[in-house]
Amino acid sequence: MSKRKNICFITARPEKSHGKRVLDGIFTQCQKYGYNVSVVSSLTHLQNFAKTFNIGEQNIYNLIDYSNFDAVILDTLALTEDYTGNTIKKISDRIEKECKVPVVALIVPYRDFYCVKNYNEPILREMCRHIVEVHGKENICILTGPKGHTEAESRLSIFLDELSKHNISVSNEHIVYGDFWYTSGIELAEDLLDGTVSMPEAVICASDHMALGLIEKLTTNGVKIPEDLIVIGYEGTSEAALSRITLTTYESNEKMSAAKAVDYIREQIEPGAEILPFTTTAENNIHTGMSCGCNPDIDRNSSVFKDALYLTIRNYCSTDFTENVDIGQLMESYVFEKLTSSGTPQSCIDNIYENTNLIEPFTNFYLCLLDDWLDIDSELLTGYPEKMRMVLASSNNGEMSFHMKSDSLVFFTNQMIPRIHEDCDKPYVFYFSAVHFNEKTLGYAVLQRELSSQHTINLVYRNWLRFVNSSLEMVRAKNKYMLMSVKDEMTGLYNRRGMYEELDKMLSKSRRADSLFAIVVDMDRLKYINDTYGHSEGDFSIMTVAKAVQAIAMTNERCVRAGGDEFFIVGVGDYDESDINKRMDKFNKVMKELSDNSGKPYVISASIGCAVGAKDTFDETLSAADKAMYSSKQKKKKVRE
């Protein structure tokens, strides 16, 4: 375990407003205390409609080995976004079984974990006061989250209590449960439009997304906002500022909650250590917009708009490239085309390495893949194997950088990454993200940054990683087709085309004194086995002969299935005539052992011939080996007769 404490933060969608605020609070306090932070996260909404993609994203939670950490913070608000409870249940089941360190639930209580709740009651009450005191509305509808959801019920309770202090009661039809997402805002709008729910003067929404869904549906059906109805939201999302009718929204004070969670952890893992106060620079959490008739918060809207702006042509300076890679820069780099055009697995890894500049700034970036990631038929859906292979490391601080297969590093998966155990010179954050294609896991990526940096992972990183996922899957498919063109599907040995390609490689690397060595093997009595016992038994026999061929081959030689029951072994090296009898004797011994141990009611045998020749006489040498094999086969026939 590193001397520097390491906090594991488990969340979803860290690029969104909630995630950014929480990370700000965690990072600020961990920087003060010198703690590392490992962020393990799905990069998509847990209710993403692409369900197979979500399976691959959420497998990253199975990577966590809790023995690597000194404490765990569960972002229970983000992890309950699937509303089924399945995601957080699976994570918590493992925590209760495997985790021996303090665990903190953030904002939303869950099971018996210690919970640091949100400090947002004053903000929620101010939302009500704004509707009543600033705009004079009394007929009010409240749209909250799912019924029974802790945070949804808490927000509703505070809204109702504050309105009651202004002598305003909310009718039952105007207390509406939703899902915190656009869909429930749209559903409420439909009920208002068809009269199922009477039209109020104002709607207080417990999330921005519900408010935006409500506004969009109403305005497309002729309801004027804010003239006919005013709407306010909660959470301070970027979408609120980017909407055509900008949304008045109240920013959650989640930074404070996150900071309090770190302070609690410090009390547990370093009893008696000084707790340093957290101060937030946000003096005013309200961002006014057009949806209630107030003057828009121009400064904030401008900042959000600038961050979201897609520029096709821009005067980039060095600072832009290292400190401010935006979505326009990512897309106009044509990195997707560069990555997916990779012809071979190695060129794909090379291209990924060469385009890591698009996820600047970072200290280190690591790409860890399954050892058999190129196996197109492999479909790992849950968990990770015992070992992983780090195929790429890119460093901006002089640490290890590589992308060649010969430099790749195999390590035990329970380490997550070897660096996590090192005593870093300063606090860092490690972002762990799934690498997958739909539901199939290929591995994971780790982005390391200095904790003092103001940069968190964002839309650029999420989409860059999607491009990486697609390029890896595409090169897997290309690799399969390439192998099919040079290898025999049944045995996995080279076919004739593959033999000639490999022979060219061997000859190009050979020494002047080297010779050519050829072995021809032909199975005995295949037709008899097929006719008597069936073709499945014939296939079994062919595979048995293939195993014998592989068993006698040297590392510098290539095994070939030349036809139905004919096999070659081809080598270039230091050979002489004495190798012929040695290899034939070894083959016959291996072949007999395989046949005796097969448990079949028939004998599996094959005839073999060998020849040694000059490097430029391949056809002649192979022909000589074939004649020797045929002579051996004829002798066997005479013995049987």
C-alpha positions as CSV (number, residue, x, y, z in Angstrom):
1,M,0.0,0.0,0.0
2,S,1.3,3.5,-0.9
3,K,2.2,5.8,2.0
4,R,-0.1,8.3,0.3
5,K,-3.8,7.6,1.2
6,N,-5.9,6.6,-1.7
7,I,-9.7,7.3,-1.8
8,C,-11.9,5.4,-4.2
9,F,-14.8,7.5,-5.6
10,I,-17.5,5.4,-7.4
11,T,-19.8,7.4,-9.6
12,A,-21.5,7.8,-13.0
13,R,-21.3,10.5,-15.7
14,P,-18.6,12.6,-13.9
15,E,-18.7,15.1,-16.8
16,K,-22.1,16.3,-15.9
17,S,-22.8,19.3,-13.5
18,H,-23.4,17.1,-10.5
19,G,-20.2,15.1,-11.1
20,K,-18.1,18.3,-11.6
21,R,-19.3,19.8,-8.3
22,V,-18.8,16.7,-6.3
23,L,-15.3,16.2,-7.8
24,D,-14.5,19.8,-7.0
25,G,-15.3,19.2,-3.3
26,I,-13.5,15.9,-3.1
27,F,-10.4,17.1,-5.0
28,T,-10.1,20.3,-2.9
29,Q,-10.0,18.5,0.4
30,C,-7.9,15.6,-0.8
31,Q,-5.4,18.1,-2.2
32,K,-5.1,19.7,1.2
33,Y,-4.6,16.3,2.9
34,G,-2.3,14.9,0.3
35,Y,-4.6,12.0,-0.7
36,N,-4.8,10.3,-4.1
37,V,-8.3,9.8,-5.6
38,S,-9.3,7.0,-8.0
39,V,-12.5,7.7,-9.8
40,V,-14.2,4.5,-11.1
41,S,-17.1,5.5,-13.3
42,S,-19.5,4.6,-16.1
43,L,-19.3,7.5,-18.6
44,T,-22.9,7.3,-19.7
45,H,-26.3,7.7,-18.0
46,L,-27.2,4.5,-16.3
47,Q,-30.5,4.6,-18.1
48,N,-28.9,5.0,-21.5
49,F,-31.3,3.6,-24.2
50,A,-28.3,1.6,-25.7
51,K,-28.6,-1.2,-23.2
52,T,-25.9,-3.4,-24.6
53,F,-23.5,-0.4,-24.5
54,N,-24.4,0.2,-20.9
55,I,-23.5,-3.4,-20.0
56,G,-20.0,-2.8,-21.2
57,E,-19.7,0.6,-19.5
58,Q,-20.8,-0.6,-16.1
59,N,-18.5,-3.6,-16.1
60,I,-15.8,-1.2,-14.9
61,Y,-17.3,-1.4,-11.4
62,N,-16.3,-5.0,-11.3
63,L,-12.6,-4.0,-11.7
64,I,-12.4,-2.5,-8.2
65,D,-10.2,-4.3,-5.7
66,Y,-11.0,-2.6,-2.4
67,S,-7.8,-3.7,-0.8
68,N,-6.1,-1.0,-2.8
69,F,-7.9,1.8,-1.0
70,D,-8.1,3.5,2.4
71,A,-11.7,4.6,2.0
72,V,-14.6,4.5,-0.5
73,I,-17.1,7.3,-1.4
74,L,-20.3,6.1,-3.1
75,D,-22.0,8.7,-5.2
76,T,-25.4,7.2,-4.4
77,L,-27.3,10.0,-6.2
78,A,-25.6,9.2,-9.5
79,L,-25.7,5.5,-8.9
80,T,-29.4,5.4,-8.4
81,E,-30.1,7.1,-11.8
82,D,-31.1,3.7,-13.3
83,Y,-34.1,3.7,-10.9
84,T,-34.1,-0.1,-10.8
85,G,-31.5,-0.1,-8.0
86,N,-29.6,-2.9,-9.8
87,T,-26.4,-0.9,-10.3
88,I,-25.9,0.3,-6.8
89,K,-27.1,-3.0,-5.4
90,K,-24.4,-5.0,-7.2
91,I,-21.7,-2.5,-6.1
92,S,-22.8,-2.5,-2.5
93,D,-23.1,-6.2,-2.3
94,R,-19.4,-6.5,-3.2
95,I,-18.5,-3.7,-0.8
96,E,-20.2,-5.4,2.1
97,K,-18.5,-8.7,1.2
98,E,-15.0,-7.5,0.3
99,C,-14.4,-3.9,1.6
100,K,-12.6,-3.5,5.0
101,V,-12.2,0.3,4.9
102,P,-14.6,3.2,5.7
103,V,-17.4,3.7,3.2
104,V,-19.4,6.9,2.8
105,A,-22.7,7.3,1.0
106,L,-22.9,10.7,-0.6
107,I,-26.2,12.7,-0.5
108,V,-28.6,9.7,-0.7
109,P,-28.6,7.3,2.2
110,Y,-28.1,3.6,1.3
111,R,-28.1,0.6,3.5
112,D,-26.1,1.1,6.7
113,F,-23.3,3.1,5.1
114,Y,-22.5,6.4,6.8
115,C,-24.2,9.1,4.8
116,V,-23.2,12.7,4.3
117,K,-26.4,14.4,3.2
118,N,-26.8,17.4,1.0
119,Y,-26.7,20.9,2.4
120,N,-29.3,22.2,0.0
121,E,-32.3,23.0,2.2
122,P,-31.7,26.8,2.1
123,I,-31.4,26.6,-1.7
124,L,-34.6,24.6,-2.1
125,R,-36.5,27.1,0.1
126,E,-35.1,30.0,-1.9
127,M,-36.6,28.5,-5.0
128,C,-40.1,28.7,-3.4
129,R,-39.5,32.2,-2.2
130,H,-38.4,33.3,-5.7
131,I,-41.7,32.0,-7.2
132,V,-43.9,33.5,-4.5
133,E,-42.1,36.7,-3.4
134,V,-40.5,37.8,-6.7
135,H,-43.2,36.6,-9.2
136,G,-46.2,36.5,-6.9
137,K,-47.4,33.1,-7.9
138,E,-49.7,31.0,-5.7
139,N,-51.1,28.3,-7.9
140,I,-48.0,26.1,-8.0
141,C,-47.2,22.6,-9.2
142,I,-44.2,20.6,-8.0
143,L,-42.5,18.0,-10.1
144,T,-40.1,15.8,-8.2
145,G,-38.3,12.5,-8.7
146,P,-39.5,8.9,-8.2
147,K,-41.9,8.1,-5.4
148,G,-40.0,6.6,-2.5
149,H,-36.7,7.9,-3.8
150,T,-35.0,9.5,-0.7
151,E,-33.7,12.6,-2.4
152,A,-37.0,13.1,-4.4
153,E,-39.1,12.9,-1.3
154,S,-36.7,15.2,0.6
155,R,-36.9,17.9,-2.0
156,L,-40.7,17.6,-2.2
157,S,-41.0,17.8,1.6
158,I,-38.9,21.0,1.7
159,F,-40.9,22.6,-1.1
160,L,-44.2,21.9,0.5
161,D,-43.0,23.1,3.9
162,E,-41.7,26.4,2.6
163,L,-44.8,27.1,0.5
164,S,-47.0,26.4,3.6
165,K,-45.1,29.2,5.4
166,H,-46.4,31.5,2.7
167,N,-49.9,30.1,3.3
168,I,-49.8,28.3,0.0
169,S,-51.1,24.7,-0.2
170,V,-50.4,22.5,-3.2
171,S,-53.2,20.3,-4.4
172,N,-52.7,16.6,-4.8
173,E,-53.0,16.8,-8.6
174,H,-50.1,19.3,-8.6
175,I,-47.8,17.0,-6.6
176,V,-46.3,15.0,-9.5
177,Y,-43.7,12.2,-9.2
178,G,-41.3,11.8,-12.1
179,D,-37.9,10.3,-12.9
180,F,-35.5,13.4,-12.7
181,W,-35.2,13.1,-16.5
182,Y,-36.7,14.8,-19.6
183,T,-39.3,12.1,-20.0
184,S,-41.3,13.0,-16.9
185,G,-41.3,16.7,-17.8
186,I,-42.8,15.7,-21.2
187,E,-45.4,13.5,-19.5
188,L,-46.5,16.4,-17.2
189,A,-46.7,18.7,-20.2
190,E,-49.0,16.2,-22.0
191,D,-51.3,16.0,-18.9
192,L,-51.4,19.8,-18.7
193,L,-52.2,20.1,-22.4
194,D,-55.1,17.5,-22.4
195,G,-56.5,18.8,-19.1
196,T,-55.7,15.7,-17.1
197,V,-53.9,18.1,-14.7
198,S,-55.1,21.7,-14.5
199,M,-52.7,24.4,-15.7
200,P,-51.0,26.1,-12.7
201,E,-49.2,29.5,-12.7
202,A,-45.8,28.0,-12.0
203,V,-44.0,24.7,-11.9
204,I,-41.1,24.0,-9.5
205,C,-39.0,21.1,-10.9
206,A,-36.7,19.1,-8.7
207,S,-34.3,18.7,-11.6
208,D,-33.3,20.8,-14.7
209,H,-33.9,18.0,-17.1
210,M,-37.5,17.6,-16.1
211,A,-38.0,21.4,-16.4
212,L,-36.4,21.4,-19.9
213,G,-38.6,18.5,-21.1
214,L,-41.7,20.3,-19.7
215,I,-40.8,23.6,-21.4
216,E,-40.0,22.0,-24.8
217,K,-43.3,20.0,-25.0
218,L,-45.4,23.0,-23.9
219,T,-43.8,25.5,-26.2
220,T,-44.2,23.3,-29.2
221,N,-47.9,23.1,-28.4
222,G,-48.4,26.9,-28.2
223,V,-48.0,27.5,-24.4
224,K,-45.9,30.6,-23.9
225,I,-43.1,30.5,-21.3
226,P,-43.0,32.6,-19.1
227,E,-46.2,34.5,-20.1
228,D,-48.6,31.6,-19.6
229,L,-46.6,29.6,-17.1
230,I,-43.3,30.1,-15.4
231,V,-40.9,27.2,-14.7
232,I,-37.8,26.9,-12.6
233,G,-35.3,24.0,-12.2
234,Y,-32.7,22.7,-9.8
235,E,-29.1,21.5,-10.2
236,G,-27.5,24.2,-12.3
237,T,-26.8,22.1,-15.4
238,S,-25.2,23.3,-18.6
239,E,-28.3,22.4,-20.5
240,A,-30.3,25.0,-18.6
241,A,-28.1,27.7,-20.0
242,L,-28.0,26.3,-23.5
243,S,-31.8,25.9,-23.9
244,R,-33.6,28.3,-26.4
245,I,-35.6,29.5,-23.4
246,T,-32.9,29.7,-20.8
247,L,-33.9,28.0,-17.6
248,T,-33.8,29.7,-14.2
249,T,-32.0,27.1,-12.1
250,Y,-30.6,26.8,-8.6
251,E,-27.2,25.2,-8.3
252,S,-26.9,22.4,-5.7
253,N,-24.3,22.8,-3.0
254,E,-22.9,19.4,-3.6
255,K,-19.3,20.6,-3.3
256,M,-19.8,21.1,0.4
257,S,-21.3,17.6,0.8
258,A,-18.4,16.1,-1.0
259,A,-15.9,18.0,1.1
260,K,-17.6,16.9,4.3
261,A,-17.4,13.3,3.1
262,V,-13.6,13.6,2.8
263,D,-13.4,15.2,6.2
264,Y,-15.3,12.3,7.7
265,I,-13.0,9.9,6.1
266,R,-10.0,11.8,7.4
267,E,-11.4,11.4,10.9
268,Q,-11.6,7.7,10.4
269,I,-8.3,6.9,8.8
270,E,-6.2,9.5,10.5
271,P,-7.7,10.1,13.9
272,G,-6.7,13.3,15.5
273,A,-5.4,14.8,12.2
274,E,-6.4,18.5,11.5
275,I,-9.6,19.0,9.6
276,L,-9.2,22.0,7.3
277,P,-12.3,24.1,6.5
278,F,-13.9,23.9,3.0
279,T,-15.0,27.2,1.6
280,T,-16.9,27.6,-1.6
281,T,-16.5,30.6,-3.9
282,A,-20.2,30.4,-5.0
283,E,-21.9,33.2,-3.1
284,N,-25.1,32.9,-5.0
285,N,-26.4,29.6,-6.3
286,I,-29.2,31.0,-8.5
287,H,-28.7,31.4,-12.2
288,T,-31.7,33.3,-13.6
289,G,-33.1,32.7,-17.1
290,M,-36.0,33.4,-19.4
291,S,-38.2,30.6,-18.0
292,C,-39.5,32.7,-15.1
293,G,-39.2,36.1,-16.7
294,C,-36.1,37.3,-15.0
295,N,-33.0,38.7,-16.7
296,P,-30.7,35.9,-17.8
297,D,-27.4,35.3,-16.0
298,I,-25.4,36.5,-19.0
299,D,-21.9,35.7,-17.5
300,R,-22.8,32.1,-16.7
301,N,-24.6,31.5,-20.0
302,S,-21.7,32.9,-22.0
303,S,-19.3,30.7,-20.1
304,V,-21.4,27.6,-20.7
305,F,-21.9,28.5,-24.3
306,K,-18.2,28.9,-24.9
307,D,-17.5,25.5,-23.4
308,A,-20.1,23.9,-25.6
309,L,-19.2,25.7,-28.8
310,Y,-18.2,23.6,-31.8
311,L,-15.7,25.5,-34.0
312,T,-14.7,23.9,-37.3
313,I,-11.8,26.4,-37.8
314,R,-10.0,28.0,-35.0
315,N,-6.8,29.9,-34.3
316,Y,-5.4,27.3,-31.9
317,C,-2.4,28.3,-29.8
318,S,-0.2,26.1,-27.7
319,T,-2.3,26.7,-24.6
320,D,-5.4,25.5,-26.5
321,F,-3.8,22.2,-27.3
322,T,-2.5,21.5,-23.8
323,E,-5.1,23.0,-21.6
324,N,-8.4,23.3,-23.6
325,V,-9.1,20.6,-26.1
326,D,-12.7,21.1,-27.1
327,I,-15.2,18.9,-28.9
328,G,-14.7,20.8,-32.1
329,Q,-11.0,20.2,-32.0
330,L,-11.6,16.5,-31.4
331,M,-14.1,16.1,-34.2
332,E,-12.2,18.2,-36.7
333,S,-9.0,16.2,-36.0
334,Y,-10.6,13.3,-37.9
335,V,-9.2,11.0,-35.2
336,F,-12.1,8.5,-35.7
337,E,-11.1,8.0,-39.3
338,K,-7.4,7.7,-38.4
339,L,-8.1,5.1,-35.7
340,T,-10.6,3.0,-37.6
341,S,-8.4,2.9,-40.7
342,S,-5.8,1.0,-38.8
343,G,-4.9,-2.1,-40.8
344,T,-3.2,-4.2,-38.1
345,P,-3.5,-4.5,-34.3
346,Q,-0.1,-2.9,-33.8
347,S,-0.9,0.0,-36.1
348,C,-4.1,0.5,-34.2
349,I,-2.2,0.8,-30.9
350,D,0.3,3.1,-32.6
351,N,-2.5,5.4,-33.8
352,I,-4.1,5.5,-30.4
353,Y,-0.7,6.4,-28.8
354,E,-0.1,9.2,-31.4
355,N,-3.5,10.8,-30.8
356,T,-3.4,10.9,-27.0
357,N,-2.6,14.6,-27.4
358,L,-6.4,15.1,-27.9
359,I,-7.1,14.2,-24.2
360,E,-4.6,16.7,-22.8
361,P,-3.8,17.6,-20.1
362,F,-2.7,14.4,-18.4
363,T,0.3,13.1,-16.5
364,N,0.0,9.5,-17.7
365,F,-2.5,7.6,-19.8
366,Y,-2.6,3.8,-19.7
367,L,-4.5,1.4,-22.0
368,C,-5.0,-2.1,-20.5
369,L,-6.5,-4.9,-22.6
370,L,-7.4,-8.6,-22.1
371,D,-4.5,-10.8,-23.2
372,D,-6.9,-12.4,-25.8
373,W,-8.5,-9.2,-26.9
374,L,-7.9,-10.0,-30.5
375,D,-10.1,-13.1,-30.2
376,I,-13.2,-12.0,-32.0
377,D,-15.2,-14.9,-30.6
378,S,-14.3,-13.9,-27.0
379,E,-17.3,-12.3,-25.3
380,L,-16.4,-11.3,-21.8
381,L,-19.4,-9.6,-20.3
382,T,-18.8,-9.6,-16.6
383,G,-15.6,-9.1,-14.6
384,Y,-12.0,-9.2,-15.7
385,P,-9.4,-12.0,-16.0
386,E,-6.7,-12.6,-13.4
387,K,-4.1,-10.8,-15.5
388,M,-4.3,-7.8,-17.8
389,R,-1.8,-6.5,-20.4
390,M,-0.9,-2.8,-20.5
391,V,-0.4,-2.3,-24.2
392,L,0.1,1.4,-24.2
393,A,1.5,4.0,-21.8
394,S,1.8,7.7,-22.6
395,S,3.6,10.0,-20.2
396,N,4.0,13.7,-20.0
397,N,6.3,13.7,-17.0
398,G,9.1,11.4,-18.1
399,E,7.7,8.1,-16.8
400,M,7.3,5.0,-18.9
401,S,6.0,5.5,-22.4
402,F,5.5,2.7,-24.9
403,H,3.2,1.3,-27.5
404,M,5.1,-1.6,-29.1
405,K,3.9,-5.2,-28.3
406,S,7.4,-6.1,-27.2
407,D,7.3,-3.5,-24.5
408,S,3.8,-4.4,-23.2
409,L,3.4,-5.2,-19.5
410,V,1.4,-8.1,-18.0
411,F,0.3,-7.5,-14.4
412,F,-2.2,-8.9,-11.9
413,T,-5.6,-7.3,-12.4
414,N,-6.2,-6.9,-8.7
415,Q,-3.5,-4.2,-8.8
416,M,-5.8,-2.2,-11.2
417,I,-2.6,-0.5,-12.4
418,P,0.9,-1.0,-10.9
419,R,1.3,2.7,-10.3
420,I,-1.5,2.8,-7.8
421,H,0.8,1.3,-5.3
422,E,3.7,3.7,-5.8
423,D,4.4,6.6,-3.4
424,C,3.6,9.5,-5.8
425,D,5.5,12.8,-5.4
426,K,2.2,14.7,-5.2
427,P,-1.6,13.9,-5.0
428,Y,-3.1,12.5,-8.3
429,V,-6.4,11.5,-9.6
430,F,-6.8,8.3,-11.6
431,Y,-9.9,7.9,-13.8
432,F,-10.8,4.3,-14.6
433,S,-13.0,3.9,-17.6
434,A,-14.3,0.8,-19.4
435,V,-12.9,-0.1,-22.9
436,H,-15.5,-2.2,-24.6
437,F,-17.6,-2.7,-27.7
438,N,-21.3,-2.8,-26.8
439,E,-21.5,-5.4,-24.1
440,K,-18.1,-7.1,-24.8
441,T,-15.3,-6.1,-22.5
442,L,-11.9,-5.5,-24.1
443,G,-10.2,-3.9,-21.1
444,Y,-10.1,-0.5,-19.5
445,A,-8.3,2.9,-19.7
446,V,-6.7,4.9,-16.9
447,L,-6.2,8.7,-17.2
448,Q,-3.9,10.2,-14.5
449,R,-3.9,13.9,-13.7
450,E,-2.5,16.1,-10.9
451,L,-5.2,16.6,-8.3
452,S,-4.4,20.3,-8.2
453,S,-5.5,20.6,-11.9
454,Q,-8.8,22.2,-12.5
455,H,-9.6,19.7,-15.4
456,T,-11.9,16.8,-15.0
457,I,-12.8,14.2,-17.7
458,N,-15.4,15.6,-20.1
459,L,-17.3,15.2,-23.3
460,V,-14.0,15.2,-25.3
461,Y,-12.5,12.3,-23.3
462,R,-15.8,10.3,-23.4
463,N,-16.0,10.5,-27.2
464,W,-12.3,10.0,-27.7
465,L,-12.6,6.8,-25.7
466,R,-15.6,5.7,-27.8
467,F,-13.5,6.2,-30.9
468,V,-10.8,4.0,-29.3
469,N,-13.5,1.3,-28.6
470,S,-14.7,1.3,-32.1
471,S,-11.2,1.1,-33.6
472,L,-10.2,-1.8,-31.4
473,E,-13.3,-3.7,-32.4
474,M,-12.8,-3.0,-36.1
475,V,-9.2,-4.1,-36.0
476,R,-10.3,-7.3,-34.2
477,A,-12.6,-8.1,-37.1
478,K,-9.9,-7.2,-39.6
479,N,-7.5,-9.5,-37.8
480,K,-9.9,-12.4,-37.9
481,Y,-10.4,-12.0,-41.6
482,M,-6.6,-11.8,-42.1
483,L,-6.1,-14.9,-40.1
484,M,-8.8,-16.7,-42.0
485,S,-6.9,-15.9,-45.2
486,V,-3.7,-17.4,-44.0
487,K,-4.8,-20.0,-41.4
488,D,-6.9,-23.1,-41.5
489,E,-10.1,-22.6,-39.5
490,M,-10.3,-26.2,-38.1
491,T,-6.8,-26.7,-36.9
492,G,-5.5,-23.1,-36.5
493,L,-2.4,-24.1,-38.6
494,Y,-1.3,-22.0,-41.6
495,N,-2.8,-22.7,-44.9
496,R,-0.8,-22.7,-48.2
497,R,-1.1,-19.0,-48.6
498,G,0.1,-18.4,-45.0
499,M,2.9,-20.9,-45.5
500,Y,4.4,-18.8,-48.4
501,E,4.0,-15.6,-46.5
502,E,5.8,-17.0,-43.5
503,L,8.4,-18.7,-45.7
504,D,9.3,-15.3,-47.2
505,K,9.7,-13.8,-43.7
506,M,11.9,-16.7,-42.6
507,L,14.1,-16.5,-45.7
508,S,14.5,-12.7,-45.3
509,K,15.9,-13.2,-41.8
510,S,18.0,-16.2,-42.5
511,R,21.8,-16.5,-42.5
512,R,23.9,-17.4,-45.5
513,A,24.7,-20.9,-44.2
514,D,21.1,-21.8,-43.3
515,S,19.3,-24.7,-45.0
516,L,15.7,-25.5,-45.8
517,F,13.9,-28.2,-43.9
518,A,10.6,-29.7,-45.1
519,I,8.3,-32.3,-43.5
520,V,5.2,-33.8,-45.3
521,V,2.7,-35.7,-43.2
522,D,-0.3,-37.5,-44.7
523,M,-3.0,-39.2,-42.5
524,D,-3.6,-43.0,-43.0
525,R,-7.0,-44.5,-43.8
526,L,-9.1,-41.3,-43.4
527,K,-11.7,-42.6,-45.9
528,Y,-12.1,-45.8,-43.8
529,I,-12.7,-43.8,-40.6
530,N,-15.2,-41.5,-42.3
531,D,-17.1,-44.4,-43.9
532,T,-17.1,-46.6,-40.9
533,Y,-17.5,-44.2,-37.9
534,G,-18.7,-41.0,-39.5
535,H,-17.2,-37.7,-40.6
536,S,-17.1,-36.3,-37.0
537,E,-14.7,-39.0,-36.1
538,G,-12.7,-38.2,-39.3
539,D,-12.5,-34.6,-38.1
540,F,-11.3,-35.8,-34.7
541,S,-8.6,-37.9,-36.4
542,I,-7.4,-34.9,-38.5
543,M,-7.2,-32.8,-35.3
544,T,-5.2,-35.5,-33.6
545,V,-2.7,-35.6,-36.5
546,A,-2.5,-31.8,-36.3
547,K,-1.6,-32.0,-32.6
548,A,1.2,-34.5,-33.4
549,V,2.6,-32.1,-36.1
550,Q,2.6,-29.2,-33.7
551,A,4.2,-31.4,-31.0
552,I,7.3,-32.1,-33.1
553,A,7.7,-28.6,-34.6
554,M,10.6,-26.3,-33.5
555,T,10.0,-22.7,-32.6
556,N,11.6,-21.5,-35.8
557,E,9.3,-23.7,-37.9
558,R,5.8,-23.3,-39.3
559,C,3.0,-25.9,-39.2
560,V,0.7,-26.0,-42.3
561,R,-2.5,-27.9,-43.2
562,A,-1.9,-28.2,-46.9
563,G,-5.1,-30.0,-47.7
564,G,-7.8,-32.3,-46.2
565,D,-5.5,-34.7,-44.5
566,E,-2.1,-33.5,-45.6
567,F,0.3,-31.4,-43.4
568,F,3.7,-29.7,-43.8
569,I,6.3,-28.4,-41.4
570,V,8.7,-25.8,-43.0
571,G,11.8,-24.4,-41.3
572,V,14.9,-22.4,-42.2
573,G,18.0,-22.9,-40.1
574,D,20.9,-25.0,-39.2
575,Y,19.8,-28.4,-40.5
576,D,21.5,-31.5,-41.9
577,E,20.6,-35.1,-42.9
578,S,20.8,-36.4,-39.3
579,D,17.7,-34.3,-38.4
580,I,15.5,-36.5,-40.7
581,N,15.5,-39.7,-38.8
582,K,15.3,-37.9,-35.4
583,R,12.2,-36.0,-36.4
584,M,10.5,-39.1,-38.0
585,D,11.1,-41.2,-34.9
586,K,9.7,-38.4,-32.7
587,F,6.6,-38.0,-34.8
588,N,5.8,-41.7,-34.9
589,K,6.2,-41.9,-31.1
590,V,3.9,-38.9,-30.5
591,M,1.4,-40.1,-33.0
592,K,1.2,-43.6,-31.3
593,E,0.8,-42.0,-27.8
594,L,-2.1,-39.7,-29.1
595,S,-3.8,-42.6,-30.7
596,D,-3.5,-44.9,-27.7
597,N,-4.8,-42.3,-25.4
598,S,-7.7,-41.2,-27.7
599,G,-10.1,-43.9,-26.5
600,K,-11.2,-44.6,-30.0
601,P,-12.0,-48.0,-31.5
602,Y,-9.7,-47.4,-34.4
603,V,-6.0,-46.6,-34.8
604,I,-5.0,-43.0,-35.8
605,S,-1.8,-42.9,-37.8
606,A,0.0,-40.9,-40.4
607,S,2.9,-41.3,-42.8
608,I,5.8,-38.9,-42.7
609,G,8.6,-37.8,-45.0
610,C,11.4,-35.3,-44.5
611,A,14.0,-33.6,-46.7
612,V,16.8,-31.0,-46.3
613,G,17.7,-28.7,-49.2
614,A,19.2,-25.3,-50.2
615,K,17.2,-22.2,-49.3
616,D,16.3,-21.5,-52.9
617,T,15.0,-25.0,-53.6
618,F,11.7,-24.9,-51.7
619,D,9.6,-26.7,-54.4
620,E,12.3,-29.4,-54.9
621,T,12.8,-29.9,-51.2
622,L,9.1,-30.2,-50.5
623,S,8.8,-32.7,-53.4
624,A,11.6,-34.8,-51.9
625,A,9.8,-34.9,-48.6
626,D,6.6,-35.8,-50.3
627,K,8.3,-38.7,-52.1
628,A,9.7,-39.9,-48.8
629,M,6.3,-39.7,-47.2
630,Y,4.7,-41.7,-50.1
631,S,7.4,-44.4,-49.8
632,S,6.6,-44.7,-46.1
633,K,2.9,-45.0,-46.8
634,Q,3.5,-47.7,-49.4
635,K,5.5,-49.8,-46.9
636,K,2.7,-49.6,-44.4
637,K,0.2,-50.9,-47.0
638,K,2.4,-53.9,-47.7
639,V,2.6,-54.7,-44.0
640,R,-1.2,-54.6,-43.7
641,E,-1.6,-56.8,-46.8
